[in-house]
Structures are given as structure tokens and as C-alpha cells.
Amino acid sequence: MHEVIAFHIRSALRETHPTWAIPVDLPALTAERLAADVAAAFADLDRRQIELSRQLTPAQRVELISTLNDFLRQAQLAAIRRDEPDINEAELQRKYLMRIGIQIP
């Protein structure tokens, strides 16, 4: 942790006071380090999200899942339309179903 703080301080000094900066190598970017950084960044968010979800009624949970599913569906349809602006509705729906893993004969 101290290594990370020192790195950020040195980086900030390099930008604001180049003559004060001490050259420093970047920490190695490994899969393990990246996973740990991501986990640390989301740890508090995950705990808060769990706390909030426990307060929801079953009906509110179903509504939330439905809203998220609709958002994701609309995002996929928009991406297909962006890639193929002249696509017709039947082909749009077919490509959407293929993207979500439903095989159509």
C-alpha cells in the first residue's frame, strides 16, 4: 500500500514540479495485481449494494431485474442499429437473439 501511495505522490510531483520529480518505475501490471486493484475499488460498492438489495421487497427486486434486462436489451439493439443502420426490424430481432445465444433456424 505504501508503494502505491508513494508512486502517486511521485507522479503528482512530476506533473506539478518536474525539477522535484524522482524517476520511478511503474509497478508491474500483472493479472493478480489488476484483480486485487479492481476488487479493492469495488469492495465498498459491493457491500453497499448488498445492504441496499436486502432492503428491497421481492416485488422491487423483480422490478429492478426487469428494468436492467430492458436496459441491456435496448443497448444491444442500439449497438446492432449502429453497426447496421439500414437493418429491417425482422433482421434486427434475429441478430439480437443470436447475440444473446438463441439459435434460430
C-alpha positions in Angstrom: 0.0 0.0 0.0 2.8 2.4 0.9 4.4 1.7 -2.5 1.1 2.8 -4.3 0.8 6.0 -2.2 4.5 6.8 -2.9 4.0 6.2 -6.6 1.0 8.6 -6.7 2.9 11.3 -4.8 5.9 11.0 -7.1 3.6 11.1 -10.2 1.9 14.2 -8.9 5.2 15.9 -8.2 6.5 15.0 -11.7 3.5 16.8 -13.2 3.4 19.9 -11.0 7.2 20.3 -10.3 9.2 18.5 -12.9 12.5 19.5 -11.3 11.5 17.9 -8.0 10.4 14.6 -9.6 12.3 11.4 -8.8 12.3 9.0 -11.7 10.4 5.9 -10.6 9.5 2.7 -12.4 5.8 1.9 -12.8 4.7 -1.1 -10.7 4.4 -4.3 -12.7 1.0 -4.8 -14.2 0.1 -8.4 -13.5 -3.2 -10.2 -13.7 -3.1 -10.7 -9.9 -2.3 -7.0 -9.2 -5.1 -5.9 -11.6 -7.6 -8.3 -10.0 -6.6 -7.0 -6.5 -7.0 -3.4 -7.6 -10.4 -4.0 -9.1 -11.5 -5.9 -6.1 -10.4 -3.1 -3.8 -12.1 -0.5 -5.9 -15.4 -2.3 -5.8 -15.3 -3.8 -2.3 -17.2 -0.9 -0.7 -19.6 -0.6 -3.6 -20.4 -4.4 -3.4 -21.1 -4.2 0.4 -23.3 -1.2 -0.1 -25.2 -2.8 -2.9 -25.8 -5.9 -0.9 -27.1 -3.8 2.0 -29.5 -1.9 -0.3 -30.7 -5.1 -2.0 -31.6 -6.6 1.3 -33.9 -3.8 2.0 -35.9 -4.4 -1.2 -39.1 -6.4 -1.3 -39.4 -9.4 -3.7 -41.5 -7.2 -6.0 -39.0 -4.5 -6.0 -36.2 -7.0 -6.9 -38.2 -8.4 -9.8 -38.9 -4.8 -11.0 -35.2 -4.0 -10.8 -34.2 -7.1 -12.7 -36.8 -6.3 -15.3 -35.5 -2.7 -15.7 -31.9 -3.9 -16.0 -32.9 -6.6 -18.6 -34.8 -4.0 -20.6 -31.8 -1.6 -20.5 -29.4 -4.3 -21.7 -31.8 -5.3 -24.5 -32.1 -1.7 -25.6 -28.3 -1.3 -25.5 -27.8 -4.5 -27.7 -30.4 -3.3 -30.2 -28.8 0.1 -30.4 -25.4 -1.5 -31.0 -26.8 -3.5 -33.8 -28.5 -0.5 -35.3 -25.3 1.5 -35.0 -23.4 -1.2 -36.9 -26.1 -1.7 -39.5 -28.2 1.5 -39.8 -30.4 0.1 -42.7 -31.4 -3.1 -40.9 -35.1 -4.1 -41.0 -36.9 -5.0 -37.8 -37.1 -8.7 -38.5 -33.3 -8.9 -39.1 -32.7 -6.7 -36.1 -34.6 -9.1 -33.9 -32.9 -12.1 -35.4 -29.4 -10.7 -34.8 -30.4 -9.7 -31.3 -31.5 -13.2 -30.5 -28.3 -14.6 -31.9 -26.2 -12.2 -29.8 -27.9 -13.5 -26.6 -27.3 -17.1 -27.6 -30.6 -18.1 -29.0 -30.2 -20.2 -32.2 -32.7 -19.5 -34.9 -33.1 -22.0 -37.9 
